[in-house]
Each structure stands twice: as C-alpha cells, then as structure tokens.
Amino acid sequence: MEIIRSTKIVKDGQILLDLPSDLSGQEVEVIVVMKQRTVSQRKSLRGALRRYAKPNLIALESDAWAKAMEEKYGDR
C-alpha cells in the first residue's frame, strides 16, 4: 500500500489533489484530517542578546555614560 501525504488549503470547500497517473482507474481512499494550528505564545525578548554579553564589562556599566561624556567633553 502506497501512502501519499499532502497538506492543502481548502478554498470554497474544495481541494485539488494531483495524483500519480498509475492510480488512474484504481479505487483509492481519501482521509481528511484537519491540521491543528500551533498557537504561538507571546515570547519575551528578555535574554535574547545574552550570547553577546561580556560579563567582565558588566561592572563598568554603572558609570559608563559618565566616563563617555568625560572622554568626549573633558578637554573643554
């Protein structure tokens, strides 16, 4: 027994199946099963950039802005 599996979208209550020509004149059984849609849950982006983190620089973040401004405008 050969199984042909295909996913189609129903349009106006109909689907079009392209079957091999060797099935012409043969009796076939068609089984229709509604495919379950996966409900995507809203995911948080928290931690999405974790792989780019540099743990040795985290301690310097608290005064990074002040140091950047001092570096940029300190010689005025």
C-alpha positions in Angstrom: 0.0 0.0 0.0 1.4 3.4 -1.1 0.7 6.4 1.0 0.6 9.9 -0.5 0.6 12.6 2.1 0.0 16.3 1.3 -1.2 19.4 3.0 -3.6 21.6 1.1 -5.6 24.7 1.9 -9.4 24.4 1.4 -10.8 27.0 -0.9 -14.6 27.3 -1.2 -14.9 23.8 0.3 -12.7 22.2 -2.3 -9.2 21.0 -2.6 -7.2 19.9 -5.7 -5.1 16.7 -5.5 -2.6 15.8 -8.1 -2.3 12.0 -8.0 0.2 9.8 -10.0 -1.2 8.6 -13.3 -0.7 4.9 -12.3 -3.6 5.4 -9.9 -5.9 6.2 -12.8 -8.9 3.7 -12.7 -7.9 2.5 -9.3 -10.1 2.7 -6.2 -8.5 5.0 -3.5 -9.5 6.0 0.0 -9.3 9.7 0.9 -9.0 10.6 4.5 -9.3 14.2 5.6 -7.8 15.3 8.9 -7.9 18.9 10.0 -4.4 20.1 10.8 -4.0 21.6 14.2 -2.7 25.2 14.2 0.0 25.8 16.6 -0.8 28.8 18.8 2.3 30.8 19.2 2.6 32.1 22.7 4.0 35.6 23.1 7.6 35.1 24.0 9.7 37.6 25.9 12.9 39.0 24.3 14.5 39.1 27.7 17.8 37.4 27.4 17.8 37.3 23.6 21.1 39.0 23.4 22.7 37.1 26.2 25.3 35.5 23.9 26.8 38.9 23.2 27.2 39.8 26.8 30.7 40.3 28.2 30.5 39.5 31.9 33.8 41.2 32.7 32.4 44.6 31.4 29.1 44.4 33.4 30.7 46.0 36.4 31.7 49.1 34.4 28.1 49.8 33.1 27.1 51.8 36.1 29.4 54.7 35.3 29.9 54.1 31.5 27.8 57.1 30.5 29.7 59.5 32.8 33.0 58.2 31.5 31.9 58.5 27.9 30.9 62.1 28.4 34.1 62.9 30.3 36.1 61.4 27.4 34.1 63.3 24.8 33.9 66.7 26.5 36.5 66.5 29.3 39.1 68.6 27.5 36.9 71.8 27.1 
